[in-house]
């Protein structure tokens, strides 16, 4: 068998694995009903690490998609968001899980107009393109209607959970979506 045929087969297999897009607050870390921006507020929900580790064989990338309007409102900075995301990465590393990237919209509707804020699907579309992920094998998981609308706008499957719910309970539904 020629080497080019082997690489073609591998490429075909890899493109059949999509991405799992995750809202941040209420899915990975607790939804507090207020802004989460301090690193100490980034404690993972109890089963997040285990659930994502179980999903690793089914997804090429885990990507966070989050609105962070507190930045444009002056409540916290881009550095605060980055520190929080770094904290999430460190905690997930204990489960051998890595977030491939964090996409966030810093804009607030009352302060500035943008196209990136959920429920628009731009952040998901950018990640699909950047990581060469098939929408048909990708899922957006969130706890708010805007998360689901963003996923639908980007053409990916969606799974809606209740804020702060156990991710493990949704693994069968997630896997059913990408069959």
C-alpha positions as CSV (number, residue, x, y, z in Angstrom):
1,X,0.0,0.0,0.0
2,X,1.3,3.4,-0.9
3,X,2.1,5.9,1.8
4,X,-0.2,8.5,0.3
5,X,-3.1,6.1,0.6
6,X,-2.4,5.5,4.2
7,X,-2.3,9.3,4.9
8,X,-5.5,9.7,2.9
9,X,-7.2,7.1,5.0
10,X,-6.0,8.7,8.2
11,X,-7.2,12.1,7.1
12,X,-10.6,10.7,6.3
13,X,-10.8,9.1,9.7
14,X,-9.7,12.2,11.5
15,X,-12.3,14.4,9.8
16,X,-15.0,12.1,11.0
17,X,-14.3,13.2,14.5
18,X,-15.9,16.5,15.5
19,X,-15.6,18.9,18.4
20,X,-17.5,19.3,21.6
21,X,-18.4,22.9,22.2
22,X,-19.1,23.8,25.8
23,X,-20.6,26.8,27.4
24,X,-18.5,27.8,30.5
25,X,-20.7,29.0,33.3
26,X,-23.3,26.4,34.3
27,X,-21.6,23.6,32.3
28,X,-17.9,23.5,33.3
29,X,-18.0,25.8,36.4
30,X,-20.9,26.8,38.6
31,X,-23.5,29.3,37.3
32,X,-23.7,31.8,40.2
33,X,-26.2,34.1,38.7
34,X,-23.6,36.8,38.6
35,X,-20.3,37.4,36.8
36,X,-17.6,34.7,37.2
37,X,-14.3,36.3,36.7
38,X,-12.0,35.5,39.6
39,X,-9.8,32.4,39.3
40,X,-11.1,31.1,42.6
41,X,-14.6,31.0,41.0
42,X,-13.3,28.6,38.3
43,X,-13.7,25.5,40.4
44,X,-15.0,22.7,38.1
45,X,-18.4,21.2,38.7
46,X,-17.9,17.8,40.4
47,X,-18.0,15.4,37.4
48,X,-16.7,17.6,34.6
49,X,-13.2,16.2,34.4
50,X,-14.4,12.5,34.5
51,X,-17.2,13.2,31.9
52,X,-14.8,14.9,29.5
53,X,-12.2,12.2,29.9
54,X,-14.9,9.6,29.0
55,X,-15.8,11.7,25.9
56,X,-12.2,12.1,24.7
57,X,-12.3,9.1,22.3
58,X,-15.3,10.6,20.5
59,X,-14.2,14.2,20.0
60,X,-11.0,15.6,18.4
61,X,-11.4,18.9,20.3
62,X,-13.1,20.4,23.3
63,X,-13.7,24.1,22.8
64,X,-15.3,26.6,25.2
65,X,-17.7,29.1,23.7
66,X,-18.7,31.8,26.2
67,X,-20.1,35.4,26.4
68,X,-18.1,37.6,28.8
69,X,-19.9,41.0,28.6
70,X,-18.3,42.0,31.9
71,X,-15.2,42.9,30.0
72,X,-16.9,45.7,27.9
73,X,-18.8,46.8,31.0
74,X,-15.4,47.3,32.8
75,X,-16.2,44.8,35.6
76,X,-13.2,42.7,34.8
77,X,-10.4,42.5,32.2
78,X,-9.2,40.2,29.4
79,X,-6.4,39.2,31.8
80,X,-9.0,38.1,34.4
81,X,-10.8,36.0,31.7
82,X,-7.4,34.4,30.7
83,X,-6.5,33.6,34.3
84,X,-9.9,31.9,34.8
85,X,-9.4,29.9,31.6
86,X,-5.9,28.9,32.7
87,X,-7.3,27.7,36.0
88,X,-9.9,25.5,34.2
89,X,-7.1,24.1,32.0
90,X,-5.0,23.2,35.1
91,X,-7.9,21.4,36.8
92,X,-8.8,19.5,33.6
93,X,-5.1,18.4,33.2
94,X,-5.6,16.2,36.3
95,X,-8.0,14.1,34.1
96,X,-5.7,14.3,31.0
97,X,-8.2,16.5,29.3
98,X,-7.3,19.7,27.5
99,X,-9.5,22.5,26.1
100,X,-8.2,23.2,22.6
101,X,-9.3,26.8,22.8
102,X,-11.5,29.3,24.6
103,X,-13.6,31.6,22.4
104,X,-15.3,34.4,24.2
105,X,-17.3,37.5,23.3
106,X,-16.3,40.5,25.5
107,X,-19.1,42.7,24.2
108,X,-22.3,43.8,26.0
109,X,-25.3,44.5,23.9
110,X,-25.9,47.8,25.8
111,X,-22.3,48.9,25.3
112,X,-21.4,47.8,21.7
113,X,-22.8,45.9,18.8
114,X,-21.0,42.8,17.6
115,X,-21.5,39.6,15.6
116,X,-19.7,37.2,17.9
117,X,-22.1,37.2,20.9
118,X,-24.2,34.1,21.4
119,X,-26.9,33.4,20.1
120,X,-24.9,34.1,16.9
121,X,-22.9,31.2,15.8
122,X,-19.7,33.0,14.7
123,X,-17.5,31.7,17.5
124,X,-18.5,28.1,16.8
125,X,-18.1,28.7,13.0
126,X,-14.5,30.1,13.6
127,X,-13.6,27.1,15.6
128,X,-15.0,24.6,13.1
129,X,-13.0,26.3,10.4
130,X,-9.8,26.6,12.4
131,X,-9.7,23.0,13.6
132,X,-11.2,21.5,10.4
133,X,-14.1,20.0,12.3
134,X,-17.2,18.6,10.6
135,X,-20.4,20.3,11.9
136,X,-22.3,17.0,11.4
137,X,-20.0,15.3,14.1
138,X,-19.9,18.3,16.5
139,X,-22.1,19.2,19.4
140,X,-22.7,22.4,21.3
141,X,-23.7,21.8,25.0
142,X,-25.1,24.6,27.0
143,X,-27.5,25.6,29.8
144,X,-29.1,28.6,28.2
145,X,-31.3,29.0,25.1
146,X,-28.6,31.3,23.6
147,X,-26.1,28.4,23.6
148,X,-28.5,26.2,21.7
149,X,-29.4,28.9,19.2
150,X,-25.6,29.5,18.6
151,X,-25.1,25.8,17.9
152,X,-28.1,25.7,15.6
153,X,-26.8,28.8,13.8
154,X,-23.4,27.2,13.2
155,X,-25.1,23.9,12.0
156,X,-23.9,21.7,14.9
157,X,-25.9,19.3,17.1
158,X,-27.1,20.7,20.4
159,X,-27.6,19.4,23.9
160,X,-29.3,21.6,26.5
161,X,-28.7,20.9,30.2
162,X,-29.9,22.5,33.4
163,X,-27.3,24.9,34.9
164,X,-24.8,23.1,37.1
165,X,-26.1,19.7,36.1
166,X,-24.0,16.5,35.9
167,X,-22.3,16.2,32.5
168,X,-22.0,12.5,32.9
169,X,-25.8,12.2,32.7
170,X,-25.7,13.6,29.2
171,X,-23.0,11.4,27.7
172,X,-25.6,9.0,26.0
173,X,-27.4,12.0,24.5
174,X,-24.2,13.5,23.2
175,X,-23.0,10.3,21.6
176,X,-26.5,9.7,20.1
177,X,-26.2,13.0,18.3
178,X,-22.9,12.1,16.5
179,X,-23.8,8.6,15.5
